[in-house]
Amino acid sequence: MASSATDSAFVEFERVQKSYDGETLVVKDLNLSMPKGEFLTMLGPSGSGKTTCLMMLAGFETATHGDIRIGGVSINNIPPHKRGIGMVFQNYALFPHMTVAENLAFPLEVRKIGKSEREEKVQRALDMVQMGRFGGRRPAQLSGGQQQRIALARALVFQPELVLMDEPLGALDKQLREHMQFEITRLAHELGITTVYVTHDQTEALTMSDRVAVFDDGRIQQLAPPDQLYESPQNSFVAQFIGENNTLTGVVKEIGNGKCLVQLDGGDLIDAKPVNVKNVGDRTKVSIRPERVEINKDRLSPDAHTLKAEVLEFIYMGDIFRTRLRVAGHDDFVIKTRNAPDQVRLQPGTMIDIGWLPEDCHALDA
Amino acid sequence: MTDATTDAGKLTTADGQSLKKSLHRALRRQKVRALMLIAPLLLFILLSFIAPIFDMLLRSVENDIVPDTIPRTIVALDDWDATSGETPGEEVFAAFYTDFAIAEEYKSHTRLGSRLNYELTGISSLFRSTGRKVGKFETESYTEQFTAADAAFADPAQWAAWMADDAVRAALPQTADAYDAWSKIVVDLNNDVPSEEDPADFVYTGLYNDLMAGASVASIPSVDVSGWEPVSLREQFIDANDGWADPAVWATIKTYGGDYTSGYFLNSVDMQLSGEGVTQRPEDERIYITLFVRTIILSIVITGSCILLGYPIAFLLANLPLRSANVLMILVLLPFWTSLLVRTSAWKVLLQNQGVINDILVWLHVIADDNRLELINNATGTIIAMTHILLPFMILPLYSVMKTISPSYVRAAKSMGANDWTAFWRVYFPNSVPGIGAGSILVFILSIGYYITPELVGGTKGVFISNRIAYHISSSLNWGLAAALGSILLILVLALYWLYDRIVGIDNVKLGG
């Protein structure tokens, strides 16, 4: 186990493929390496292969092809119980016939840790998740959020270096979920554990992770820190999947200097930043975030292209205004404006000009 | 609260009626509807199931045949000391003569004999043989002497007139009692008119006894009976059958003279009620305790083997993909679609001495030809066949419970470092215990009352208490004992159920979901 390997690539997937039926690949040529202490989220729609990757890492599924390494050691042939990976399950999987303390003591017992040390560790783990007084309860007597904390404590009590979490917050209500997101990241960073977190909730992925791997169709579409993922999506799937997005289709007219001119299908011209279009004449989907659309012409450069838009609907959402427009034949173009005292409230039926900074508009694959 | 307003602490609806009353009315329709829906089944069960069972169970303590058939004897026996070791006196026999003579007319003395025979062997034949002789007792001499003394005593119409007179009846209580019984016989059995028939000997005997006791009535002819040679009924009975001299017979009659008896229940647990109180039956008559114990032990063994065989199958079923699980499930259910009798008979073919299993074992040289295994007509046969028949009742609840155990439990255990066995034993198994509980209760209760299979493959060493109950119902016709045995079985099952509830908790029994 070379120390250089553990530092830069504690967890590694190398050319991993997985097929259940021998006909279709659920995971296609997966390559991933995580440094120690990283919080990585696997994000993707259901059926994208993210959970399968997690299960292969945990040992409940075997890779059809390729190598999975932890700390430089291939774990393909190591049974799950010898991998020493902590895991939090979607439905918590707390043992209903044991008390909370017994649940936590279970991983220590099978490791043959003495009773006094065991009790001490269990208490410390319970305190860590602020559940110190609940040791004697049964899981069924706890609320969802409390069960979640216990499941977390149980995954951490034997001090694993790697913890896997399979949509652990899926069953909680919004407020509790947000609170637990914070708790989990805090613990992960405090304890310096390497965490692989699976979710289909993009907000969760963005707020918690050091890096996010966006899965679709058995592949990682993009692996980047949250801000990069949001601001510089590498393809139209990522742009669509992360956050809200306006999409217009067209053809590249001019390209060069990190800028391109796109002629929309309606004939209008717009400025964009080429991401994965290379040549004039390529079909493209351009994507603009609703909050980056400018309705105040003064803020744009004088030579910027603008589009005519008709206001269809104005929705008051408290902190922001959400306005739906008809732009270049699409009537699902949305813009978001901050609820500031000087902000105009657009009335349905009015015609306005909209534009944006070229770097905010990404010309992606069609 | 738009439709209900608070008025002086009481909720009322918008139009001022009590909210409770209004709700009650609204719900009543639903209740009536529900009742109507279950009414046919409820009635059917009440009439055809609950009521007969209750009636049957009552027979376990019912004993009115004794006081109904020989009421006078029971009263007369009150003064007799059963522990004295002596035959009762003349007055008991006199009462018994009247009772017996009446019973003989109705032929109910044989039924009484059978009833008492359950308590003391030999009474049945005693009653039967005496029944043939009681008409020829020498009490005839009283009749002859009365009719010789005065022709009025030979006149049926005169008798009817005397017996209609309250003063005569009050003066001659025994005569009136005997005459009433006799006239009832005449009306009931012969469809004749008492005023046209000669009274029977026991009526004259009653008259003799009354007159001997010093009764005198002006309206009937005065006869001096003191000079007549008395007929000792005690001797008459003992002459007819010397069994009547045995105090044990009378002790039995006295002991079982009540309307209700604990005799059947005592018999069910190999005890008996005799003159000396409750005692154990003689060694060679004790069979029921052995049978109960055997029934329970074999049921436990059957339940145990069902768990051993059913658990792995249910585990496999619960963990297979749905399609294969369904195929396997059909195989599990297949025996249900075959007649119980056919399955049991199949076991007869397989298990018998010259049967398939023995043949194969001999062919494989596992056993010698002259040393074939005794697999049938003993407890082994009962266990094998009943385990097979009751296995689905174990598998189904186990399966439905196992189906609800999330696979993530075992995964979680493994991720925490437990090997396959520890994960199973510490996590999976405890969660499947409710299924074992439900299956065990089902199999145990079914097997404890099983009849047909032990009957066919059990021989003598492998039969259950239910076979004995069936024997008493259909062969020995001792329904009281059968009812008592059945009641004990029922109480046993309820007690075990209660015990199970106390130890395991009935909430822990799951049939799935």
Boltz contact constraints between the chains, C-beta under 6 A:
constraints:
  - contact:
      token1: [A, 58]
      token2: [B, 415]
      max_distance: 6.0
  - contact:
      token1: [A, 60]
      token2: [B, 411]
      max_distance: 6.0
  - contact:
      token1: [A, 80]
      token2: [B, 414]
      max_distance: 6.0
  - contact:
      token1: [A, 80]
      token2: [B, 415]
      max_distance: 6.0
  - contact:
      token1: [A, 81]
      token2: [B, 414]
      max_distance: 6.0
  - contact:
      token1: [A, 81]
      token2: [B, 417]
      max_distance: 6.0
  - contact:
      token1: [A, 81]
      token2: [B, 418]
      max_distance: 6.0
  - contact:
      token1: [A, 81]
      token2: [B, 419]
      max_distance: 6.0
  - contact:
      token1: [A, 87]
      token2: [B, 415]
      max_distance: 6.0
  - contact:
      token1: [A, 89]
      token2: [B, 408]
      max_distance: 6.0
  - contact:
      token1: [A, 89]
      token2: [B, 412]
      max_distance: 6.0
  - contact:
      token1: [A, 93]
      token2: [B, 408]
      max_distance: 6.0
  - contact:
      token1: [A, 93]
      token2: [B, 409]
      max_distance: 6.0
  - contact:
      token1: [A, 93]
      token2: [B, 412]
      max_distance: 6.0
  - contact:
      token1: [A, 95]
      token2: [B, 427]
      max_distance: 6.0
  - contact:
      token1: [A, 97]
      token2: [B, 430]
      max_distance: 6.0
  - contact:
      token1: [A, 106]
      token2: [B, 416]
      max_distance: 6.0
  - contact:
      token1: [A, 107]
      token2: [B, 416]
      max_distance: 6.0
  - contact:
      token1: [A, 107]
      token2: [B, 417]
      max_distance: 6.0
  - contact:
      token1: [A, 110]
      token2: [B, 417]
      max_distance: 6.0
  - contact:
      token1: [A, 110]
      token2: [B, 418]
      max_distance: 6.0
  - contact:
      token1: [A, 110]
      token2: [B, 422]
      max_distance: 6.0
  - contact:
      token1: [A, 111]
      token2: [B, 417]
      max_distance: 6.0
